[in-house]
Amino acid sequence: MTLPQTLSFAVIILMMAAFIWGRLRYDLVAALSLLAAVAVGVVPFDEAFSGFSDDIVIIVGSALLVSAGVARSGIMEFALQRYAPGVTSVRAQLALLVVTVAILSAFVKNIGALAIMIPIAFQFARRSGVSPSTFLMPMAFASLLGGLMTQIGTSPNVVVPRLREELTGTSFTMFDFTPVGLALTAAGCVFLTLFYFLVPARERNDNGLNAALAIENYSAEARITATSTVAGKPLSALLRISAGEAAITAILRAGGLRIAPLPDAILHEDDIVLIEGGQEALDRLVAQAKLEVGAGRGKGAGPETMAVEAVVTQNSSLIGWSAQHLMLYDRFNVNLLAVSRKGTRLNQRLGSITLNFGDIVMLRGDSQTLPQFLKDFELLPLAERQVLLGSVRRGLVPVSILIAAMGATALGLLPVALAFFAAAVAMVLFRAIPLREAYDALDGPILVMLAALIPVSESLRTTGATDVIAAVLADLGHMLPGEGALALMLIAAMMVTPFLNNAATVLVMAPIAASFAANLGYRPEAFLMAVAIGAGCDFLTPIGHQCNTLVMGPGGYRFSDYPRLGLPLSFMVVIVAVPMLMLVWPL
């Protein structure tokens, strides 16, 4: 090997060791690896930051924002309640998620299929009381498997037909991939459903402070309007939406009539329901039932409206006053949305609650004046986090934007990066997600890691290190039977794809596979298919495919978490793929 090739391998090996060691955060490891690659000369100075303009960074960042917009719309919670109300066990929820993602991935880009299902995974996690990490990594792996079933499901399947046509004059067709891909997807979904416990339970690294707050249930009130989905229906209909995560403590009717919250009590227009529950449960109940909070004032239609949680401090002038007596909205244009008091159930009208020291209040107001209000009344805002209760939802708009993006890529009208970038811009333009929250949806450490590692990985090709790999494979192949040679090519593609993107892996490995098969006297189809499968099945790292990267931040995963589930899944892919390839594409 030449010196540049040796240095390129050395940087990659040290980088992987640092990732596995886990003492430094992954974005810092990636940045140090880039600096090391530049320092030893395997990455030129003018190419050091080329990764920041790479399509993969744009795709992942845009998909995160689009997914956040879909989650904020509440449409996924509605679909979950409507079509899967009885799915309560973790294994059944996981089976539903992985099968749905796999099927969608066969017909649309797998990252789009994954993005649309991530909000449902978070809903299932809340319902079951488990970490979202239980679902997200299996879903990412299922999206990779599902993409193997058709020519448009994943990038390697798009590239391989062109190479076969150059070699044999005949291209692969849309469903030539289906027999082997379907077998792998079915086996993989079963494996992921049975062995999901191999995934460690993780939480997002930035959630520690929010989790530590441990806010007890809020007390809030909401009005039944003519457009509410539960108007004229029994209270049990509203309770079904809450799924046990929120309680109705009273129903207030015109004339001061207070009705016991029995399941068969009929809800009328203009009834006030007193609700107790966590912030997310209250938000879900209000959004799905189309209830009105904040007395119908300041509904958040303006882009500068915000909601915050704050603690009433010892010196606050709100102590001893209620929102009604203080005329909070009329004087300060601030709405009181909910109150939480430790160890106490508040079952009176929200506006009449006398505030005490230590109460946690949820307030909505103008983003320009609300911070000054908090300062003037000595309210301590909690750790910054999204508060949606009572905010305007755009319904089907976010889902329509995502479907349009996926349709544009499926029909070849736009490349994936441009389609998803346009979808992200549309989410902000149509206010599916407020502008101030757009950058919060982008996972900075993940994007930095990707951008830094792209030129480092590319050094394998530019230094000729991939040619060294090809020579080693050729030497080994002559000593193996046909099935062994096929397995070797499949495993080699799996090993290379973490360091090149999956399409680049095909471009590098497919010519090697074709000459490899010719030297051994075999037909090239099975070997080309093996390369496509291996390039599409990176289950060992978060960097080989954007689907794995997409779930790393939301799942709170570490680099070393991926092999725990991914390594046995990779063995299963080899065991299933090799005989299926030999059956469908005889050597």
C-alpha positions as CSV (number, residue, x, y, z in Angstrom):
1,M,0.0,0.0,0.0
2,T,1.1,3.6,-0.6
3,L,1.6,6.0,2.3
4,P,-1.7,8.0,1.5
5,Q,-3.6,4.7,1.5
6,T,-2.1,3.7,4.8
7,L,-2.8,7.0,6.4
8,S,-6.4,7.0,5.1
9,F,-7.0,3.6,6.7
10,A,-5.3,4.8,9.9
11,V,-7.6,7.8,10.2
12,I,-10.7,5.6,9.7
13,I,-9.6,3.0,12.2
14,L,-8.8,5.6,14.9
15,M,-12.1,7.3,14.2
16,M,-14.1,4.1,14.6
17,A,-12.2,3.4,17.8
18,A,-13.1,6.8,19.2
19,F,-16.7,6.3,18.3
20,I,-16.8,2.9,20.1
21,W,-14.9,4.4,23.1
22,G,-17.7,6.8,23.5
23,R,-16.0,9.3,25.8
24,L,-16.2,12.1,23.3
25,R,-19.5,13.2,21.6
26,Y,-19.9,11.9,18.1
27,D,-19.8,15.4,16.4
28,L,-16.5,16.2,18.2
29,V,-15.0,12.8,17.1
30,A,-16.1,13.6,13.5
31,A,-14.5,17.1,13.6
32,L,-11.2,15.7,15.1
33,S,-11.2,13.0,12.4
34,L,-11.6,15.7,9.7
35,L,-8.7,17.7,11.1
36,A,-6.6,14.6,11.4
37,A,-7.3,13.7,7.7
38,V,-6.4,17.2,6.6
39,A,-3.2,17.2,8.8
40,V,-1.9,13.9,7.2
41,G,-2.8,15.1,3.7
42,V,-5.5,12.6,2.7
43,V,-8.1,15.4,2.5
44,P,-7.0,18.5,0.6
45,F,-7.4,21.9,2.2
46,D,-10.0,23.0,-0.4
47,E,-12.1,19.8,0.2
48,A,-12.2,20.0,4.0
49,F,-15.6,21.5,4.2
50,S,-17.1,20.0,1.1
51,G,-19.4,17.8,3.3
52,F,-21.4,20.8,4.4
53,S,-22.7,21.2,0.9
54,D,-23.4,17.5,0.4
55,D,-26.9,16.4,-0.5
56,I,-27.0,14.0,2.5
57,V,-26.7,16.9,5.0
58,I,-29.5,18.7,3.3
59,I,-31.7,15.6,3.2
60,V,-31.3,14.8,6.9
61,G,-31.7,18.3,8.1
62,S,-34.8,18.9,5.9
63,A,-36.3,15.5,6.9
64,L,-35.9,16.4,10.6
65,L,-37.8,19.7,10.1
66,V,-40.5,18.1,7.9
67,S,-41.0,15.4,10.5
68,A,-41.3,18.0,13.3
69,G,-43.9,19.8,11.2
70,V,-45.9,16.6,10.7
71,A,-45.7,15.8,14.4
72,R,-46.8,19.3,15.4
73,S,-49.9,19.1,13.2
74,G,-51.5,16.5,15.4
75,I,-52.6,14.4,12.4
76,M,-50.5,11.4,13.4
77,E,-52.2,11.4,16.9
78,F,-55.5,11.4,15.2
79,A,-54.6,8.5,12.9
80,L,-53.2,6.6,15.8
81,Q,-56.4,7.1,17.8
82,R,-58.6,6.3,14.8
83,Y,-57.0,3.3,13.3
84,A,-54.9,1.7,16.1
85,P,-56.7,2.4,19.4
86,G,-56.2,-1.1,20.7
87,V,-52.5,-1.5,20.0
88,T,-51.1,-1.2,23.5
89,S,-48.3,-3.8,23.9
90,V,-44.8,-2.7,22.9
91,R,-44.2,-5.7,20.7
92,A,-47.5,-5.1,18.8
93,Q,-46.7,-1.4,18.4
94,L,-43.2,-2.2,17.1
95,A,-44.6,-4.8,14.7
96,L,-47.1,-2.2,13.3
97,L,-44.4,0.4,12.9
98,V,-41.7,-1.7,11.2
99,V,-44.1,-3.4,8.8
100,T,-45.7,0.0,7.8
101,V,-42.3,1.6,7.3
102,A,-41.0,-1.3,5.3
103,I,-44.0,-1.4,3.0
104,L,-43.9,2.4,2.5
105,S,-40.2,2.2,1.8
106,A,-40.8,-0.1,-1.2
107,F,-42.7,2.6,-3.1
108,V,-41.2,5.9,-1.8
109,K,-37.8,7.0,-0.6
110,N,-37.1,5.2,2.6
111,I,-36.1,8.4,4.4
112,G,-39.5,9.9,3.5
113,A,-41.3,6.8,4.8
114,L,-39.4,6.9,8.0
115,A,-40.0,10.7,8.5
116,I,-43.7,10.3,8.3
117,M,-43.8,7.5,10.9
118,I,-41.5,9.0,13.5
119,P,-44.2,11.1,15.1
120,I,-46.3,7.9,15.5
121,A,-43.4,6.2,17.2
122,F,-43.2,9.0,19.7
123,Q,-47.0,8.6,20.4
124,F,-46.6,4.9,20.9
125,A,-43.7,5.5,23.3
126,R,-45.7,7.9,25.4
127,R,-48.7,5.5,25.4
128,S,-46.5,2.6,26.6
129,G,-44.2,4.5,28.9
130,V,-41.1,3.4,27.1
131,S,-38.2,5.3,25.5
132,P,-38.7,6.3,21.8
133,S,-35.3,4.6,21.2
134,T,-37.2,1.2,21.5
135,F,-38.9,2.0,18.2
136,L,-36.7,4.3,16.2
137,M,-33.7,2.1,15.4
138,P,-35.8,-0.9,14.4
139,M,-37.9,1.5,12.2
140,A,-34.8,2.8,10.5
141,F,-33.5,-0.7,9.8
142,A,-37.0,-1.7,8.5
143,S,-36.9,1.3,6.1
144,L,-33.6,0.0,4.7
145,L,-35.0,-3.5,4.3
146,G,-38.2,-2.3,2.7
147,G,-36.3,-0.2,0.2
148,L,-34.7,-3.4,-1.2
149,M,-38.0,-4.6,-2.6
150,T,-38.2,-2.3,-5.7
151,Q,-36.0,-0.4,-8.0
152,I,-37.1,3.0,-6.6
153,G,-36.9,2.0,-2.9
154,T,-33.3,2.9,-2.4
155,S,-30.4,4.5,-4.3
156,P,-28.3,1.3,-4.8
157,N,-31.3,-0.3,-6.6
158,V,-31.4,2.7,-8.9
159,V,-27.7,2.6,-9.8
160,V,-27.2,-1.2,-10.3
161,P,-29.6,-1.6,-13.3
162,R,-27.5,0.9,-15.3
163,L,-24.3,-1.1,-14.5
164,R,-25.9,-4.4,-15.5
165,E,-27.1,-2.8,-18.8
166,E,-23.5,-1.7,-19.5
167,L,-22.2,-5.2,-18.9
168,T,-24.9,-7.4,-20.4
169,G,-27.1,-5.1,-22.5
170,T,-30.1,-5.9,-20.2
171,S,-31.2,-3.8,-17.3
172,F,-32.9,-4.9,-14.1
173,T,-36.6,-4.0,-14.1
174,M,-38.8,-2.5,-11.3
175,F,-39.7,-5.7,-9.6
176,D,-36.6,-7.8,-10.3
177,F,-35.6,-6.9,-6.8
178,T,-38.8,-8.1,-5.2
179,P,-38.3,-11.8,-4.6
180,V,-35.0,-11.4,-2.7
181,G,-36.0,-8.1,-1.2
182,L,-39.4,-9.4,0.0
183,A,-37.8,-12.4,1.7
184,L,-35.3,-10.2,3.4
185,T,-37.9,-7.7,4.5
186,A,-40.2,-10.4,5.9
187,A,-37.4,-12.1,7.8
188,G,-36.1,-8.7,9.0
189,C,-39.4,-7.5,10.3
190,V,-39.8,-10.7,12.3
191,F,-36.3,-10.4,13.6
192,L,-36.8,-6.8,14.7
193,T,-40.1,-7.5,16.4
194,L,-38.6,-10.5,18.3
195,F,-35.3,-9.0,19.3
196,Y,-36.0,-5.3,19.8
197,F,-34.8,-5.7,23.4
198,L,-31.2,-5.6,22.1
199,V,-31.7,-1.9,21.5
200,P,-30.6,0.0,24.7
201,A,-33.1,2.4,26.2
202,R,-31.8,5.9,25.6
203,E,-33.1,9.4,26.0
204,R,-32.1,12.5,24.1
205,N,-29.0,14.0,25.5
206,D,-30.6,17.5,25.7
207,N,-33.7,16.3,27.6
208,G,-32.1,16.0,31.0
209,L,-33.2,19.3,32.4
210,N,-36.7,19.0,31.0
211,A,-37.0,15.5,32.5
212,A,-35.7,16.7,35.8
213,L,-38.5,19.3,36.1
214,A,-41.0,16.4,36.7
215,I,-44.0,18.7,36.4
216,E,-47.1,17.1,37.9
217,N,-50.5,17.3,36.0
218,Y,-51.7,20.7,34.9
219,S,-55.2,21.8,35.5
220,A,-56.8,23.5,32.5
221,E,-60.2,24.3,31.0
222,A,-61.6,24.1,27.5
223,R,-64.9,24.9,25.8
224,I,-67.0,22.7,23.6
225,T,-67.7,24.6,20.4
226,A,-69.9,23.9,17.4
227,T,-67.0,22.4,15.5
228,S,-65.8,20.2,18.3
229,T,-65.7,16.5,17.4
230,V,-67.3,15.6,20.7
231,A,-70.2,18.0,20.7
232,G,-73.5,16.1,21.3
233,K,-71.6,13.0,22.3
234,P,-71.1,11.4,25.7
235,L,-68.1,12.2,27.8
236,S,-66.7,8.7,27.1
237,A,-65.9,9.9,23.5
238,L,-63.6,12.6,25.0
239,L,-62.1,10.1,27.4
240,R,-61.2,7.7,24.6
241,I,-59.2,10.5,22.9
242,S,-57.3,11.1,26.2
243,A,-56.3,7.4,26.3
244,G,-56.1,7.5,30.1
245,E,-53.5,10.3,30.0
246,A,-55.8,13.1,31.0
247,A,-58.8,13.2,33.3
248,I,-62.0,15.3,33.1
249,T,-62.7,16.6,36.7
250,A,-66.0,18.5,36.0
251,I,-68.4,19.7,33.3
252,L,-69.7,23.3,33.7
253,R,-72.9,24.4,31.9
254,A,-74.6,27.7,31.5
255,G,-76.3,29.0,34.6
256,G,-73.6,27.7,36.9
257,L,-74.7,24.1,36.6
258,R,-71.9,21.7,37.6
259,I,-72.2,18.2,36.1
260,A,-70.4,15.1,37.5
261,P,-68.0,13.8,34.8
262,L,-69.8,10.5,34.3
263,P,-69.0,8.6,31.0
264,D,-72.6,8.8,29.8
265,A,-72.9,12.6,30.4
266,I,-73.7,14.3,27.1
267,L,-71.5,17.2,26.1
268,H,-73.3,20.3,24.7
269,E,-72.0,23.3,22.8
270,D,-70.6,26.0,25.2
271,D,-70.0,23.4,28.0
272,I,-66.7,24.0,29.9
273,V,-64.7,20.9,30.7
274,L,-62.1,21.0,33.5
275,I,-59.2,18.8,32.5
276,E,-56.2,17.5,34.4
277,G,-53.2,15.9,32.7
278,G,-49.7,16.4,31.4
279,Q,-48.9,19.1,28.9
280,E,-48.7,16.7,25.9
281,A,-51.9,14.9,27.0
282,L,-53.8,18.2,27.3
283,D,-52.5,19.3,23.9
284,R,-53.5,16.1,22.2
285,L,-57.0,16.2,23.8
286,V,-57.6,19.8,22.8
287,A,-56.2,19.3,19.2
288,Q,-58.1,16.1,18.4
289,A,-61.4,17.1,20.0
290,K,-61.1,20.6,18.5
291,L,-61.7,22.2,21.9
292,E,-61.2,25.9,22.6
293,V,-58.8,27.1,25.3
294,G,-58.0,30.5,26.5
295,A,-61.6,31.7,26.3
296,G,-61.2,31.9,22.6
297,R,-58.9,34.9,22.9
298,G,-55.5,35.2,21.1
299,K,-55.6,31.7,19.5
300,G,-52.1,32.0,18.2
301,A,-52.9,32.7,14.6
302,G,-50.1,35.3,14.5
303,P,-46.6,34.1,13.8
304,E,-45.3,36.0,16.9
305,T,-47.5,34.2,19.4
306,M,-45.8,31.9,21.9
307,A,-46.6,29.8,24.9
308,V,-44.2,29.3,27.9
309,E,-44.2,27.5,31.2
310,A,-43.1,29.6,34.3
311,V,-42.8,29.2,38.0
312,V,-44.4,31.8,40.4
313,T,-41.5,32.9,42.5
314,Q,-41.6,34.0,46.1
315,N,-41.6,37.7,45.2
316,S,-44.0,37.5,42.4
317,S,-46.8,40.1,42.5
318,L,-49.2,37.4,41.1
319,I,-49.3,35.7,44.4
320,G,-52.8,36.1,45.9
321,W,-54.4,37.1,42.7
322,S,-56.4,35.2,40.1
323,A,-56.3,35.8,36.4
324,Q,-59.9,37.0,36.5
325,H,-59.3,39.6,39.2
326,L,-56.1,40.7,37.6
327,M,-57.8,41.0,34.2
328,L,-54.7,39.3,32.8
329,Y,-55.7,39.3,29.1
330,D,-57.4,42.7,29.0
331,R,-54.5,44.5,30.7
332,F,-51.5,42.5,29.5
333,N,-52.7,40.6,26.5
334,V,-51.6,37.4,28.2
335,N,-53.7,34.2,28.5
336,L,-53.5,31.8,31.3
337,L,-53.8,28.3,29.7
338,A,-53.1,26.0,32.7
339,V,-51.9,25.8,36.3
340,S,-50.0,23.0,38.1
341,R,-49.8,22.9,41.9
342,K,-47.7,20.2,43.5
343,G,-49.8,17.7,45.5
344,T,-53.1,19.5,44.8
345,R,-56.0,18.8,42.4
346,L,-57.4,22.1,41.2
347,N,-61.1,21.6,40.2
348,Q,-62.3,25.1,39.8
349,R,-62.5,27.5,36.8
350,L,-59.0,28.4,35.6
351,G,-59.6,32.2,35.9
352,S,-60.7,31.9,39.5
353,I,-57.6,30.0,40.8
354,T,-55.7,32.1,43.3
355,L,-52.0,31.7,42.4
356,N,-49.6,30.7,45.1
357,F,-45.8,30.6,45.4
358,G,-44.4,27.6,43.6
359,D,-47.3,27.2,41.1
360,I,-46.3,26.5,37.6
361,V,-48.3,28.4,35.0
362,M,-48.7,28.0,31.3
363,L,-49.0,31.4,29.6
364,R,-49.6,32.4,26.0
365,G,-48.9,35.9,24.6
366,D,-47.0,37.9,22.1
367,S,-43.3,36.9,21.8
368,Q,-42.2,40.5,21.9
369,T,-44.0,41.4,25.2
370,L,-44.3,38.1,27.0
371,P,-40.7,38.0,28.2
372,Q,-41.1,41.5,29.7
373,F,-44.3,40.3,31.5
374,L,-42.4,37.4,33.0
375,K,-39.7,39.8,34.2
376,D,-42.1,42.4,35.6
377,F,-44.1,39.8,37.6
378,E,-41.0,37.9,38.6
379,L,-42.0,34.6,37.0
380,L,-39.2,32.2,36.3
381,P,-39.4,30.6,32.9
382,L,-38.7,26.9,32.8
383,A,-36.1,25.2,30.4
384,E,-37.0,26.1,26.9
385,R,-39.3,23.5,25.4
386,Q,-42.1,23.4,23.0
387,V,-45.6,24.3,24.4
388,L,-48.4,23.6,21.9
389,L,-51.5,23.8,24.0
390,G,-54.0,26.0,22.3
391,S,-51.8,26.7,19.3
392,V,-53.1,26.8,15.8
393,R,-52.7,23.5,13.9
394,R,-52.5,23.3,10.1
395,G,-54.2,19.9,9.9
396,L,-53.5,18.2,6.6
397,V,-51.1,20.8,5.3
398,P,-47.9,19.2,6.7
399,V,-48.8,15.8,5.5
400,S,-49.7,17.2,2.1
401,I,-46.3,18.8,1.9
402,L,-44.6,15.6,2.7
403,I,-46.6,13.6,0.3
404,A,-45.9,16.1,-2.4
405,A,-42.2,15.9,-1.7
406,M,-42.2,12.1,-1.8
407,G,-44.3,12.1,-5.0
408,A,-41.9,14.5,-6.7
409,T,-39.0,12.1,-5.9
410,A,-40.9,9.0,-6.9
411,L,-41.8,10.4,-10.3
412,G,-38.3,11.7,-10.9
413,L,-39.4,15.4,-11.0
414,L,-37.0,16.5,-8.4
415,P,-33.9,15.1,-6.7
416,V,-34.4,14.0,-3.1
417,A,-32.4,16.8,-1.5
418,L,-34.2,19.5,-3.4
419,A,-37.6,18.0,-2.8
420,F,-37.1,17.7,0.9
421,F,-35.5,21.2,1.2
422,A,-38.5,22.6,-0.6
423,A,-40.8,20.7,1.8
424,A,-38.9,22.1,4.8
425,V,-39.3,25.7,3.4
426,A,-43.0,25.0,2.8
427,M,-43.5,23.9,6.4
428,V,-42.3,27.3,7.6
429,L,-44.0,29.2,4.8
430,F,-47.4,27.7,5.6
431,R,-46.8,28.0,9.3
432,A,-46.9,24.3,9.9
433,I,-44.0,25.0,12.3
434,P,-43.3,28.5,13.6
435,L,-40.1,30.1,12.3
436,R,-38.6,30.3,15.8
437,E,-39.0,26.6,16.2
438,A,-37.6,25.6,12.8
439,Y,-34.0,25.7,13.9
440,D,-34.8,23.8,17.1
441,A,-36.0,20.9,14.9
442,L,-32.6,20.7,13.2
443,D,-30.2,18.5,15.1
444,G,-27.0,20.5,14.9
445,P,-24.6,17.8,16.2
446,I,-25.9,15.2,13.7
447,L,-25.5,17.6,10.8
448,V,-22.0,18.5,11.9
449,M,-21.0,14.9,12.2
450,L,-22.3,14.1,8.7
451,A,-20.6,17.1,7.1
452,A,-17.3,16.4,8.8
453,L,-17.2,12.6,7.9
454,I,-18.1,12.9,4.2
455,P,-14.6,14.1,3.1
456,V,-12.9,11.7,5.5
457,S,-14.8,8.7,4.0
458,E,-14.2,10.0,0.5
459,S,-10.5,9.8,1.1
460,L,-10.8,6.0,0.8
461,R,-11.6,6.4,-2.8
462,T,-9.4,9.3,-3.7
463,T,-6.3,7.6,-2.3
464,G,-7.0,4.3,-4.0
465,A,-7.7,2.4,-0.8
466,T,-10.8,0.9,-2.4
467,D,-8.5,-0.7,-5.1
468,V,-6.6,-2.4,-2.3
469,I,-9.9,-3.8,-1.0
470,A,-10.8,-5.1,-4.5
471,A,-7.4,-6.8,-4.8
472,V,-7.8,-8.6,-1.5
473,L,-11.4,-9.7,-2.4
474,A,-10.1,-11.2,-5.7
475,D,-7.5,-13.2,-3.9
476,L,-10.0,-14.5,-1.4
477,G,-12.6,-15.3,-4.0
478,H,-10.5,-17.9,-5.8
479,M,-10.3,-20.0,-2.7
480,L,-14.1,-20.1,-2.1
481,P,-17.1,-22.0,-3.6
482,G,-19.8,-20.0,-5.5
483,E,-22.0,-19.4,-2.4
484,G,-18.9,-18.4,-0.4
485,A,-17.8,-15.9,-3.1
486,L,-21.3,-14.4,-3.2
487,A,-21.4,-14.1,0.6
488,L,-17.9,-12.4,0.4
489,M,-19.1,-9.8,-2.0
490,L,-22.3,-9.1,0.1
491,I,-20.3,-8.7,3.3
492,A,-17.7,-6.6,1.6
493,A,-20.4,-4.2,0.4
494,M,-21.8,-4.0,3.9
495,M,-18.4,-3.2,5.3
496,V,-17.6,-0.5,2.7
497,T,-21.0,1.4,2.8
498,P,-20.5,3.0,6.2
499,F,-17.5,4.9,4.8
500,L,-19.0,5.8,1.4
501,N,-22.7,6.7,0.8
502,N,-24.7,3.8,-0.4
503,A,-24.8,5.0,-4.0
504,A,-21.0,5.5,-4.1
505,T,-20.6,2.0,-2.6
506,V,-22.4,0.6,-5.6
507,L,-20.4,2.6,-8.1
508,V,-17.1,1.4,-6.4
509,M,-18.1,-2.2,-5.7
510,A,-20.3,-3.1,-8.7
511,P,-17.4,-3.1,-11.2
512,I,-15.4,-5.1,-8.7
513,A,-18.2,-7.6,-8.4
514,A,-18.7,-7.9,-12.2
515,S,-15.0,-8.6,-12.8
516,F,-14.9,-10.8,-9.7
517,A,-17.7,-13.0,-11.2
518,A,-16.2,-13.1,-14.6
519,N,-12.8,-14.3,-13.2
520,L,-14.6,-17.0,-11.3
521,G,-16.7,-18.0,-14.4
522,Y,-20.0,-16.9,-12.9
523,R,-22.9,-14.8,-14.3
524,P,-22.8,-11.2,-12.9
525,E,-26.5,-10.8,-11.9
526,A,-26.3,-12.4,-8.4
527,F,-23.1,-10.5,-7.6
528,L,-24.5,-7.2,-8.7
529,M,-27.6,-7.9,-6.6
530,A,-25.4,-8.8,-3.7
531,V,-23.6,-5.4,-3.9
532,A,-27.0,-3.6,-4.0
533,I,-28.2,-5.5,-1.0
534,G,-25.0,-4.9,1.0
535,A,-24.9,-1.2,0.1
536,G,-28.5,-0.8,1.2
537,C,-28.0,-2.7,4.5
538,D,-25.8,-0.7,6.8
539,F,-27.0,-1.7,10.2
540,L,-23.7,-1.2,12.0
541,T,-23.2,2.6,12.1
542,P,-25.3,5.8,12.1
543,I,-23.3,7.3,9.2
544,G,-23.7,4.8,6.3
545,H,-27.3,5.7,5.5
546,Q,-29.3,8.9,6.2
547,C,-32.2,6.8,7.8
548,N,-29.8,5.6,10.5
549,T,-28.6,9.2,11.0
550,L,-32.1,10.6,11.1
551,V,-33.0,8.6,14.2
552,M,-29.7,9.0,16.1
553,G,-30.6,12.4,17.7
554,P,-34.3,11.7,18.4
555,G,-33.4,8.3,19.8
556,G,-30.5,9.6,21.9
557,Y,-28.4,6.7,20.5
558,R,-24.6,6.3,20.8
559,F,-22.4,5.2,18.0
560,S,-21.8,1.8,19.7
561,D,-25.6,1.1,20.0
562,Y,-26.1,0.3,16.4
563,P,-24.1,-3.0,16.3
564,R,-26.0,-4.4,19.2
565,L,-29.1,-4.9,17.0
566,G,-27.4,-4.3,13.6
567,L,-24.8,-7.1,13.8
568,P,-27.1,-10.0,14.4
569,L,-29.5,-8.5,11.8
570,S,-26.6,-8.3,9.3
571,F,-25.8,-12.0,9.9
572,M,-29.5,-12.8,9.2
573,V,-29.4,-10.8,6.0
574,V,-26.4,-12.8,4.7
575,I,-28.0,-16.1,5.7
576,V,-31.2,-15.3,3.9
577,A,-29.9,-13.4,1.0
578,V,-27.2,-15.8,-0.3
579,P,-29.5,-18.8,-0.9
580,M,-32.3,-16.5,-2.2
581,L,-29.9,-14.9,-4.7
582,M,-28.7,-18.3,-5.9
583,L,-32.3,-19.4,-6.3
584,V,-33.5,-16.4,-8.2
585,W,-30.3,-15.6,-10.1
586,P,-28.5,-18.8,-10.6
587,L,-24.7,-18.6,-10.9
